């Protein structure tokens, strides 16, 4: 292989990235050059590589990633199997596709995992329930950060699997959802399961975003059924309606009132990225809340809107900006 000289000469190696250059690795290939690397803690493999071909000190690994090679995602079963082999891993990033139809998916209990990112890549066939197959076999009760991306997959959003998975995450603090076919009722039902969220990032269609903002602006909804009561940071991405800034202003005023009543935490950061700049005549001043009760100053900077608390002793920035 030409790399034999590095064996036992890797005292400072901390991160290993392996990408096969042509298709896939030979089935009988075993690389054991990295098993004696005392500081190695992060590994990144492509879809055709596994711990059976690349030997590493498994107990040391705290970060694991299965990335893309030539637009081919890793199979679900290979990701679950790899996760089961690294008992001390705390952060995982998986670009997943479908499961192999001839394999039995393992059930994984992993109490040490704290951060998980799942990017469900577009599939080359009509295989359904990719997320469901992955999430239903994974138990990570101490997870604090979750990212789920499922865009342009040509398949239905796996609503029940995602909701059930969130219900098994009592310590989840940060959630990012990016999907292009989630329905309004699905989004609200799933977020009801995430009772400990303090940070939420959403890139979802317009209607679910509108419904969420309306729900967060409702005092009755919070009084009757607590909803995102710990939320402190909220971001919306990929929207094309600058008039959402009105709804955001109403929501902020409502949440401030509920925070004073100790019904919710203080919402201290809101970001709104929309995909196109609003008209130069677009002005949200005076529309976000009743001017007599408005507790924010609202200014426009280019394609951005900035909300600031009027009280100098409680100056929290709320920003909306354009990515276009």
N, C-alpha and C positions, 0 to 999 in steps of 0.2 A: 504494500500500500504506500510505502514511502514515508509513513509517519511513525514508524516504530521507535524512532529515537526520542519521541516526546513522552513515551511511557515512563511513569514515575518522575517526570520532570515538569509537573504542573502544580507547583505549590501555591500559585497565585490565581489560578483559574477559578472564576466565580460564575461565569455564564457560558453556556454551550448552545450554539445554534446549528442545527443539522438540516440541510436541504439536499435531497438527491437531485442530481443534475439531469438525468435522463429517465423519465418515467418512474420507475420504482427500484428499490434496492433488491438485489438478488435474495431469494428466500432463505438461502443458507448462510447469508453474510452475518458475521458477528464481529463487532468492533469493541475491543476491550481496552482501549487506550486511555479511557478517562475514569476508570474505576478507582484509581489512586489519586484523587484530586481533593485534598482536605477542605478547600474553601468553596467547592462547587455547590451552588444552591439554586441555580436557575437553568432550566433546559427548555429549548424550543425545537420541536420536531415538525416535519411536514407529514402529510397523510400516510406516506409509505414507510415511515420509520416508527419504531417502537422500542421499548426497553428490552425486548428480546434480541434486537439487532445492535443497539448501542448500550453497552453496559456502563452504568454510572452508579455512584453510591446513593442508593434510593433513600435512605434514611435522612440524608442531608438536604434533599430537595425541598425548597419552600415555595418555588414558583414553577409552574408547568404550563406550557403553551403548545397547542397543536395548531399550526398555521396553515396557510394555503400554499400549494405548489401547482402552478399551471391551472389555477382555478378549480382544483379538485379538493373538496373538503375531506376531513377525516371522518371515518364512520363512527356512529354513536357508540357502538360496542367497543371500539378501540379506545375511545376517550374514557369510557367508564372503567375499562380494564386497567388503563394506565393510572387513573386516579386511585384505584384500589392498591396500587403498588407503592405509592409514596405517602406513607402514614403521617408525615410531618408537613405536608404541603399546606400553604395558607392562601395562595393565590393561583387561580387557574383561568386561562383564556382558551376557549375551544371554538374553532371554526368547524361546525359539524354539518354533515349531510344526512343521509338516511342510514338506518342500521342494515347490516348484512342479513339477508333473509334466512340464511342457514345457521345463524348463531343464536344462542340464548343469552339475552342481556343480563349481566350480573346486577344484583342489588347492592348498592354501595352505601355504607354508613360511615360518614367522615366527620367527626366532631371538631377537627382542627381547622377545617377550611373556613376562611373568613371572607374571601373575595372571589366571585365567580362571574366571568363574562362568557355568554353563549351567543355566538354569531351563527345563525342558521342560514347557511349559504344557499343561493338558488340551486335547485336540483335539476338534474338533466332528465329526469323522468317525472312521473306523476305520483311518486311515493308520498303518502300522507303521514301525518302524525309524527314528524321527526322530533319536535319539541316534546310531545307527550311521551314518546318512548324514552327520551333522555331523562326528563324531570321525574317521571313516575318511578324510576329506579334509583333515585338519588335522595339521600337523607343527610342533610347538613344543618343540624339544629342551631349551630352557633354562627351561621353566615351573617355578615353585617353589610356586605355590598353585593348587589346583583345587577348585571347588565344583560338584557335580552334584546337582540336584534333579529328581526325576521321580516325582510323586505323583498318584494318581487319574487317570492318563492312559488307563486302559482298554486298555493294551497291555503286552506282555511287556517285562521289563527286558532291555536290549540288552547281555547279559553279555559276549559275545565281543568286541564293539566296545569296550566299556569296558576290559576286560582288556588288549586289544591296545594301546589308547591309553596306558594306564598303563605298559606295558612300554617305550614310547617316551619316557618322561619320567624320565631318569636322575637329575635334580636335584630332583625333586618333594619338598618338605619338609612341606607342609600339604595335607590332603585332608579334604573334607567331603562325605559321601554321605547323601542323603535320598531314600529310595525305599520304597514300600510293598509291592513284590512281588518283592524279591530273595530268592533261596534261600540256604540256609546254605553249600552248596558253592560257589556263585557268589561270595559275599562273600569266603570264604577264598581262592579262586583269584585274585580280583582284587587282594586285599591282598598276596598273595605277589609280585605284579609291582611293587609300590610299595616298593622296597628302601631308599629313603632317607628315608622318612617319619619326622618327629620329632613331628608333631601330627596327630591323627585325631579327627574328629567324626562320629558316626554317629546317624542316625535311621532305623532299619530295624526289621523285625518282631522279635518276641520270640525265635523259634527261632534265627535267625542270630546274634543278640546272645549267647544262651547258648552256642552253639557257639564263637564267637570267644573268649569269656571262658574256656571250658574249654581251648581250644587255647593261649591265652596262659599258662595255668596249668600247662602240661605241659612238664617239662624235656626229655623225649625229643624232642618236636616241635622244640624250638629246637636241640638238639644235632644232630639228624639233618638238619634243613632249617631254616636261619636264617629267622626270621619276625618282621618288624617289630622288628628288633634295635636300631634307632636311636630307637625311640619314647620320647618324654619326656612327652607330654601326650595324654590320652585322655578323650573326652567321649561320654556316651550321652544321647540326648534322646528324649522322647516315649514312654518305657516305662511299663508299668503294673504292674510286679512289684517291689515294694520288697525282696523277698528276694534280688534280684540283688546286694544289698550283701554277702551271704555270698560269692558267687562273686568279687566284686571284692576282698574281703579275701584270699581264697586266691590270686588272681592277683597281688596286690601282694607277698605274701610270696614267691611263686615268682620274680617278676621281680627282687626284691631279692637273692635268692640268686644268680640268674644274672648280675646286675650285679657282684656280688662276684667271680664267676668270670670276669668280663670277657667274658661271652657276649652281654650286651646293655648298652645305655645305662641310666642310672638313670631310672626312671619317676617323675617328680616331681610330676605333677598328674593327678588323676582326678576327673571330675565326672559325677554321675549324676542326671539330672532325670527324675522319674517323674510321670505324669499325675494320680495320685490319692494322697492322703496315706495312709500305713499306719495300722493300728490303733494306738491308744494303748498297747496291750500289746506291740506289736512291738518287739523288742529284739535287736540284733545282737551285743551284747557276748559275747565268748567263742565265737561261731560262725564268725567270719571265718577264724581260724587256730587252731592248737593253742595254748592259753594259755601253755604252757611255752616256745613259740618265737615267740609273738606279739611283733612289733617295732613295733606300732602301738597307740596308745590310741584307743579308739572311743567317741565321745560322740554323744548325740542332742540336737539343738536343733530343737524343733518337728517339722517334717517333713523335717529334714535330718540326715544322718549325716556326721560329720567324722572322717577318719582322720589321725592324726598320728604321725610317727616318735617313738619313745620317747627316742632319743638327743638331748639338747639341742643337740649340735653339728650334727645333721642333721635339722632340723625341717622336714619337707615336708608341706603340707596336702593331704589328699585329701578332697574334698567330694562329697556327694550331696545334691541338694536337690529339692524338689517345686515344680512349676509349677502345681499345682492348688490 
